[in-house]
Amino acid sequence: MSQIRQLPTHATGRCLCGAIRFEIDGPLRDVVVCHCGQCRRQHGAPPGYTQAAWEHIRFEGEESLAWYRSSDKARRGFCRVCGSSLFWEPIGTGRVSIAAGSLDAPTGLKTVRHIFVADKGDYYEIHDDADQLSGSMLTATRS
């Protein structure tokens, strides 16, 4: 399994309409693409997420950020104005996954892993050399 890098960085991002803007001053994890049914339904396609500690993120327009509790272990953050999907937070970890597409370029990140490939849609194939796990990174079963 390839090593996931933590890049020391300064990054900025926003939702589609710009009502929510955020800045990250701290390490970002390389991108992991999730193929689970919840992520595909929320994004319309498998999303790529980076990750950072909450303590390294500052917001403008936080009043436009809404949260949906998608399970007993996680919640999903989105813009209540334009609907942009921005965050996935495993509750109580102090970390948040950030939709890589919401970041301003250049990011310096690369896609290094696919998770929940056992649940991927039947309408696409994965054609890169990134690691593929059948479930989550916690269970780490390769496909």
LUMTORNU-720338 format. One line per 8 residues: number of its first residue (from 1); for each residue x, y, z of N, C-alpha, C. Coordinates in nm, 2 decimals. Layout:
N
NUM) X/Y/Z/X/Y/Z/X/Y/Z; ... .
This chain:
143
1) 0.09/-0.12/0.00/0.00/0.00/0.00/0.09/0.12/0.00; 0.06/0.22/-0.09/0.14/0.34/-0.09/0.12/0.43/0.03; 0.23/0.50/0.06/0.23/0.59/0.17/0.15/0.72/0.14; 0.06/0.76/0.23/-0.01/0.88/0.21/0.07/0.99/0.28; 0.09/1.10/0.20/0.17/1.21/0.25/0.09/1.31/0.32; 0.15/1.38/0.42/0.09/1.49/0.48/0.17/1.61/0.44; 0.12/1.70/0.36/0.19/1.81/0.30/0.18/1.93/0.39; 0.28/1.99/0.44/0.27/2.12/0.51/0.23/2.22/0.40 .
9) 0.12/2.30/0.43/0.07/2.38/0.33/-0.01/2.50/0.38; -0.03/2.59/0.29/-0.13/2.69/0.30/-0.22/2.68/0.18; -0.35/2.66/0.21/-0.44/2.64/0.10/-0.57/2.72/0.12; -0.64/2.75/0.02/-0.77/2.82/0.03/-0.87/2.74/-0.06; -1.00/2.76/-0.02/-1.10/2.70/-0.10/-1.23/2.77/-0.07; -1.33/2.73/-0.15/-1.47/2.79/-0.14/-1.57/2.70/-0.20; -1.70/2.74/-0.17/-1.81/2.67/-0.24/-1.83/2.74/-0.37; -1.92/2.69/-0.45/-1.94/2.74/-0.59/-1.98/2.89/-0.59 .
17) -2.07/2.93/-0.50/-2.12/3.07/-0.50/-2.03/3.16/-0.43; -1.93/3.11/-0.34/-1.84/3.20/-0.27/-1.90/3.24/-0.13; -2.01/3.19/-0.10/-2.07/3.23/0.04/-1.98/3.18/0.15; -1.92/3.06/0.13/-1.83/3.00/0.22/-1.69/3.00/0.16; -1.60/3.06/0.24/-1.45/3.06/0.20/-1.38/3.00/0.32; -1.27/2.93/0.29/-1.19/2.88/0.40/-1.05/2.88/0.37; -0.97/2.88/0.47/-0.82/2.88/0.46/-0.76/2.78/0.55; -0.66/2.71/0.50/-0.60/2.60/0.58/-0.45/2.64/0.60 .
25) -0.41/2.64/0.72/-0.27/2.66/0.75/-0.22/2.55/0.83; -0.18/2.44/0.76/-0.14/2.32/0.83/-0.14/2.21/0.72; -0.09/2.09/0.77/-0.08/1.98/0.67/-0.21/1.93/0.61; -0.20/1.90/0.49/-0.32/1.83/0.41/-0.27/1.70/0.37; -0.36/1.60/0.38/-0.34/1.46/0.34/-0.35/1.46/0.19; -0.28/1.37/0.12/-0.31/1.34/-0.02/-0.45/1.30/-0.03; -0.50/1.30/-0.16/-0.64/1.27/-0.19/-0.68/1.12/-0.19; -0.79/1.10/-0.13/-0.85/0.96/-0.13/-0.98/0.97/-0.19 .
33) -1.01/0.89/-0.29/-1.14/0.89/-0.36/-1.23/0.79/-0.29; -1.35/0.83/-0.26/-1.45/0.74/-0.19/-1.56/0.69/-0.29; -1.58/0.56/-0.30/-1.68/0.51/-0.39/-1.80/0.45/-0.32; -1.82/0.49/-0.19/-1.93/0.44/-0.11/-2.06/0.50/-0.17; -2.17/0.44/-0.15/-2.30/0.49/-0.20/-2.34/0.62/-0.14; -2.31/0.65/-0.02/-2.34/0.78/0.04/-2.27/0.89/-0.03; -2.14/0.88/-0.05/-2.06/0.98/-0.12/-2.10/1.00/-0.26; -2.12/0.89/-0.33/-2.16/0.90/-0.47/-2.30/0.97/-0.48 .
41) -2.39/0.94/-0.39/-2.52/1.01/-0.40/-2.51/1.16/-0.36; -2.43/1.19/-0.27/-2.41/1.33/-0.23/-2.34/1.42/-0.33; -2.24/1.36/-0.40/-2.16/1.43/-0.50/-2.21/1.41/-0.64; -2.28/1.30/-0.67/-2.32/1.27/-0.80/-2.21/1.19/-0.87; -2.10/1.16/-0.81/-1.99/1.09/-0.86/-1.89/1.06/-0.74; -1.80/0.97/-0.76/-1.71/0.95/-0.65/-1.62/1.07/-0.62; -1.63/1.12/-0.49/-1.55/1.24/-0.46/-1.41/1.21/-0.41; -1.32/1.30/-0.43/-1.19/1.30/-0.38/-1.18/1.39/-0.26 .
49) -1.12/1.34/-0.15/-1.11/1.42/-0.03/-0.97/1.43/0.02; -0.92/1.54/0.06/-0.80/1.56/0.14/-0.85/1.57/0.28; -0.76/1.59/0.38/-0.80/1.60/0.52/-0.71/1.69/0.59; -0.76/1.76/0.69/-0.69/1.85/0.78/-0.75/1.85/0.92; -0.67/1.90/1.01/-0.72/1.92/1.15/-0.80/2.05/1.15; -0.91/2.04/1.23/-1.00/2.16/1.24/-0.93/2.28/1.29; -0.83/2.26/1.38/-0.75/2.37/1.44/-0.68/2.45/1.33; -0.66/2.40/1.21/-0.58/2.46/1.11/-0.67/2.53/1.00 .
57) -0.81/2.53/1.03/-0.90/2.59/0.93/-0.97/2.71/0.98; -0.97/2.82/0.90/-1.05/2.94/0.93/-1.15/2.96/0.82; -1.27/3.02/0.86/-1.38/3.04/0.77/-1.42/3.18/0.76; -1.47/3.21/0.64/-1.55/3.33/0.62/-1.68/3.28/0.57; -1.79/3.33/0.62/-1.93/3.29/0.58/-1.97/3.16/0.64; -1.92/3.13/0.76/-1.96/3.01/0.83/-2.11/2.99/0.85; -2.18/3.11/0.86/-2.32/3.10/0.88/-2.39/3.04/0.76; -2.33/3.03/0.64/-2.39/2.96/0.53/-2.35/2.81/0.52 .
65) -2.27/2.76/0.62/-2.24/2.62/0.63/-2.34/2.54/0.70; -2.40/2.44/0.64/-2.50/2.36/0.70/-2.44/2.22/0.72; -2.49/2.14/0.81/-2.44/2.00/0.84/-2.56/1.91/0.83; -2.53/1.79/0.77/-2.63/1.68/0.77/-2.56/1.56/0.84; -2.63/1.51/0.94/-2.57/1.39/1.01/-2.61/1.27/0.93; -2.51/1.22/0.85/-2.54/1.11/0.76/-2.53/0.97/0.83; -2.48/0.96/0.95/-2.47/0.84/1.02/-2.44/0.87/1.17; -2.44/0.77/1.25/-2.41/0.80/1.39/-2.26/0.83/1.41 .
73) -2.18/0.81/1.31/-2.03/0.84/1.32/-1.98/0.96/1.24; -2.07/1.01/1.15/-2.02/1.12/1.06/-2.12/1.22/1.03; -2.08/1.34/0.98/-2.17/1.44/0.93/-2.10/1.50/0.81; -2.19/1.56/0.72/-2.14/1.61/0.59/-2.18/1.76/0.59; -2.08/1.84/0.55/-2.10/1.99/0.55/-2.12/2.04/0.40; -2.22/2.13/0.39/-2.24/2.18/0.25/-2.29/2.33/0.26; -2.28/2.40/0.15/-2.33/2.54/0.15/-2.48/2.54/0.14; -2.54/2.61/0.23/-2.69/2.62/0.23/-2.74/2.71/0.12 .
81) -2.65/2.79/0.06/-2.69/2.88/-0.05/-2.69/2.81/-0.19; -2.57/2.75/-0.22/-2.55/2.69/-0.36/-2.56/2.54/-0.35; -2.55/2.48/-0.23/-2.55/2.33/-0.22/-2.42/2.26/-0.24; -2.31/2.33/-0.26/-2.18/2.27/-0.27/-2.15/2.18/-0.16; -2.11/2.05/-0.19/-2.06/1.96/-0.09/-1.92/1.99/-0.06; -1.89/2.02/0.07/-1.75/2.06/0.11/-1.68/1.97/0.20; -1.75/1.91/0.30/-1.68/1.84/0.41/-1.75/1.71/0.45; -1.67/1.62/0.50/-1.71/1.50/0.56/-1.63/1.49/0.69 .
89) -1.70/1.49/0.80/-1.64/1.49/0.93/-1.67/1.36/1.01; -1.56/1.28/1.04/-1.58/1.17/1.14/-1.59/1.23/1.28; -1.71/1.23/1.34/-1.74/1.30/1.46/-1.64/1.27/1.57; -1.59/1.37/1.64/-1.51/1.35/1.76/-1.36/1.33/1.73; -1.31/1.34/1.61/-1.17/1.31/1.57/-1.09/1.44/1.57; -1.15/1.56/1.56/-1.08/1.68/1.55/-1.02/1.70/1.41; -1.06/1.62/1.31/-1.02/1.63/1.17/-1.14/1.63/1.08; -1.12/1.69/0.96/-1.23/1.69/0.87/-1.17/1.66/0.73 .
97) -1.25/1.59/0.65/-1.22/1.56/0.51/-1.28/1.68/0.43; -1.20/1.73/0.34/-1.23/1.84/0.26/-1.24/1.80/0.11; -1.35/1.83/0.05/-1.37/1.80/-0.10/-1.25/1.86/-0.17; -1.17/1.78/-0.24/-1.05/1.84/-0.31/-1.09/1.93/-0.42; -1.21/1.92/-0.48/-1.25/2.01/-0.58/-1.29/2.14/-0.53; -1.30/2.16/-0.40/-1.33/2.29/-0.35/-1.21/2.38/-0.32; -1.09/2.32/-0.34/-0.97/2.39/-0.31/-0.92/2.47/-0.44; -0.86/2.58/-0.41/-0.80/2.66/-0.52/-0.67/2.60/-0.56 .
105) -0.65/2.60/-0.70/-0.53/2.54/-0.75/-0.42/2.65/-0.74; -0.29/2.60/-0.74/-0.25/2.47/-0.74/-0.25/2.41/-0.59; -0.28/2.28/-0.58/-0.29/2.22/-0.45/-0.16/2.14/-0.41; -0.09/2.09/-0.51/0.03/2.01/-0.48/-0.01/1.87/-0.43; -0.14/1.83/-0.43/-0.18/1.70/-0.38/-0.19/1.61/-0.50; -0.19/1.48/-0.46/-0.22/1.38/-0.57/-0.31/1.27/-0.51; -0.38/1.20/-0.60/-0.47/1.10/-0.57/-0.39/0.97/-0.54; -0.40/0.92/-0.42/-0.32/0.80/-0.38/-0.40/0.67/-0.35 .
113) -0.53/0.69/-0.33/-0.60/0.57/-0.28/-0.75/0.59/-0.32; -0.81/0.47/-0.34/-0.96/0.46/-0.36/-1.01/0.37/-0.25; -1.12/0.41/-0.19/-1.18/0.33/-0.08/-1.32/0.29/-0.12; -1.37/0.19/-0.05/-1.50/0.13/-0.08/-1.52/0.10/-0.23; -1.42/0.04/-0.29/-1.43/0.00/-0.43/-1.53/-0.11/-0.45; -1.55/-0.19/-0.34/-1.65/-0.30/-0.35/-1.79/-0.24/-0.37; -1.81/-0.12/-0.34/-1.94/-0.05/-0.35/-1.95/0.04/-0.47; -1.85/0.05/-0.55/-1.84/0.14/-0.66/-1.96/0.12/-0.76 .
121) -1.99/0.23/-0.83/-2.10/0.22/-0.93/-2.06/0.13/-1.04; -2.16/0.07/-1.10/-2.14/-0.02/-1.21/-2.12/0.05/-1.35; -2.12/0.18/-1.35/-2.12/0.26/-1.47/-1.98/0.32/-1.50; -1.88/0.28/-1.42/-1.74/0.33/-1.44/-1.64/0.23/-1.40; -1.52/0.25/-1.44/-1.40/0.17/-1.40/-1.30/0.27/-1.34; -1.21/0.21/-1.26/-1.10/0.29/-1.20/-0.98/0.25/-1.29; -0.92/0.35/-1.35/-0.81/0.33/-1.44/-0.67/0.39/-1.40; -0.66/0.42/-1.27/-0.53/0.48/-1.23/-0.45/0.37/-1.15 .
129) -0.33/0.41/-1.11/-0.25/0.31/-1.03/-0.26/0.33/-0.88; -0.35/0.41/-0.84/-0.36/0.43/-0.69/-0.41/0.30/-0.62; -0.38/0.29/-0.50/-0.42/0.17/-0.42/-0.58/0.17/-0.42; -0.63/0.04/-0.42/-0.77/0.02/-0.41/-0.81/-0.06/-0.29; -0.89/-0.01/-0.20/-0.93/-0.09/-0.09/-1.08/-0.12/-0.10; -1.12/-0.24/-0.06/-1.26/-0.28/-0.08/-1.35/-0.20/0.02; -1.30/-0.17/0.14/-1.37/-0.09/0.24/-1.30/0.04/0.27; -1.31/0.07/0.40/-1.25/0.19/0.45/-1.10/0.17/0.47 .
137) -1.03/0.28/0.50/-0.89/0.28/0.53/-0.87/0.21/0.66; -0.97/0.21/0.75/-0.95/0.14/0.88/-0.95/-0.01/0.87; -1.03/-0.06/0.77/-1.03/-0.21/0.75/-0.92/-0.26/0.66; -0.88/-0.17/0.57/-0.76/-0.19/0.48/-0.75/-0.32/0.41; -0.87/-0.37/0.35/-0.87/-0.49/0.27/-0.85/-0.45/0.12; -0.75/-0.50/0.06/-0.72/-0.46/-0.08/-0.82/-0.53/-0.17; -0.85/-0.46/-0.28/-0.94/-0.52/-0.39/-0.85/-0.60/-0.49 .
